[in-house]
Structures are given as structure tokens and as C-alpha cells.
Amino acid sequence: MTHVIPGEELVPLAPTMIMPLYNLIDSPENDLIKDLKALAREVLEMLQSRMGVTAYGQVYSSVKEVVQERRRDRKHKRSIQQVADPEKAAVKKMKKHERKKVVRKEKAAEHRAKRREM
């Protein structure tokens, strides 16, 4: 796609193209998406070579700021919700604790099974 569109015309389209790639690259490491991350980095490198380092850097940093701002807003809303509705926050915390407990038990069972195999 970047070979079809000249570099100057890529600049207005770049934020739309870079946003999902940035989100993918910035997500926590997962074996299932390692190949996807490598592909996303390759696409970003192609965009950088087509657009130029300066234009790409500006667009990439603006995308990064937008993502960080969204995350800050979500975190702020969660903290406000804890104060505004403590009962709902407590229920949410209990559910989270239960999920953690289940995951811990599953991991312990896996480790027990591995030890028994040896």
C-alpha cells in the first residue's frame, strides 16, 4: 500500500495507519502475537522510509500522545468511579480477586502435574 501512495500523500493518512500498529506493538508480550508485532514493526519501518524520518517522527509522537491521553482518561474515570460508587468498586475488586485465585490454582495444578511427570 505504501508503494502505491506517494510519501507526501501518506502524511494525512499516517495517524490512521499508525494508531492500530502502535497499539499492537505497545501491548504486553504474548506468544500468539509475536509474529504480528514483527509484521507491524516492518510496516512502520516502510512508512518511515516512505514518509521521511521527520514527518514520521511527528506523526508517531502525536499518535503516542493520543494513546497515553486515552489511557490516562480511563484510569482517571476508574479512580473517580471508586470514590463515587464504592459498593460497585468493591464488587469489581472481589471478582478480580476470585479470577486471580482461579488462575493461581490452575498454575499450581500445572506445576504439580509437571513435578509428578519427572
BASEVEX-946505 format. One record per residue (C-alpha): x, y, z. Coordinates in pm, whole numbers, plus 50000, padded with zeros to 5 digits. Example, Ala and Ser with C-alpha at 12.3 -4.5 7.8 and 13.67 -1.06 7.14 Angstrom:
NODE      c1      c2      c3
NODE   51230   49550   50780
NODE   51367   49894   50714
***
This chain:
NODE      c1      c2      c3
NODE   50000   50000   50000
NODE   50279   50240   50078
NODE   50428   50173   49737
NODE   50109   50292   49567
NODE   50068   50619   49760
NODE   50344   50880   49732
NODE   50515   50989   50054
NODE   50358   51336   50062
NODE   50007   51191   50042
NODE   50082   50943   50321
NODE   50122   51216   50584
NODE   49748   51289   50633
NODE   49667   50916   50631
NODE   49953   50818   50859
NODE   49784   50867   51200
NODE   49501   50638   51093
NODE   49751   50377   50977
NODE   49992   50408   51270
NODE   49737   50401   51556
NODE   49647   50028   51539
NODE   50009   49934   51471
NODE   50124   50133   51775
NODE   49857   49969   51993
NODE   49969   49628   51874
NODE   50338   49694   51934
NODE   50277   49856   52274
NODE   50061   49568   52403
NODE   50209   49322   52654
NODE   50420   49039   52513
NODE   50219   48739   52403
NODE   50337   48434   52209
NODE   50032   48449   51985
NODE   50105   48798   51857
NODE   50486   48788   51831
NODE   50467   48740   51455
NODE   50208   49013   51427
NODE   50431   49252   51622
NODE   50721   49182   51388
NODE   50497   49246   51090
NODE   50369   49570   51245
NODE   50726   49690   51303
NODE   50808   49611   50942
NODE   50508   49813   50822
NODE   50609   50106   51044
NODE   50962   50094   50901
NODE   50817   50102   50549
NODE   50603   50401   50641
NODE   50905   50577   50789
NODE   51112   50520   50476
NODE   50829   50644   50250
NODE   50731   50948   50460
NODE   51071   51057   50580
NODE   51210   51046   50930
NODE   51090   51391   51039
NODE   50729   51361   50923
NODE   50705   51005   51053
NODE   50851   51107   51389
NODE   50597   51385   51431
NODE   50303   51162   51341
NODE   50428   50876   51558
NODE   50476   51102   51860
NODE   50127   51252   51815
NODE   49977   50903   51800
NODE   50171   50808   52113
NODE   50039   51116   52296
NODE   49680   51036   52193
NODE   49712   50680   52322
NODE   49867   50793   52651
NODE   49594   51056   52696
NODE   49322   50793   52642
NODE   49486   50565   52898
NODE   49511   50850   53149
NODE   49142   50933   53096
NODE   49039   50571   53151
NODE   49249   50547   53466
NODE   49102   50874   53594
NODE   48747   50751   53529
NODE   48819   50429   53718
NODE   48955   50619   54018
NODE   48657   50855   54021
NODE   48420   50559   53999
NODE   48582   50403   54307
NODE   48503   50714   54507
NODE   48160   50776   54357
NODE   48033   50418   54387
NODE   48240   50227   54644
NODE   48000   49930   54652
NODE   48038   49868   54281
NODE   48415   49908   54314
NODE   48419   49654   54596
NODE   48224   49403   54388
NODE   48463   49456   54099
NODE   48762   49407   54329
NODE   48616   49083   54467
NODE   48561   48948   54114
NODE   48919   49036   54025
NODE   49043   48859   54338
NODE   48839   48549   54251
NODE   48984   48540   53899
NODE   49335   48566   54042
NODE   49260   48283   54283
NODE   49141   48058   54000
NODE   49446   48137   53788
NODE   49678   48064   54081
NODE   49509   47727   54139
NODE   49541   47641   53768
NODE   49911   47727   53768
NODE   49968   47524   54084
NODE   49791   47225   53926
NODE   50013   47258   53616
NODE   50327   47267   53830
NODE   50208   46967   54033
NODE   50146   46773   53714
NODE   50493   46859   53581
NODE   50657   46752   53907
NODE   50471   46421   53902
NODE   50586   46352   53544
NODE   50951   46376   53646
***
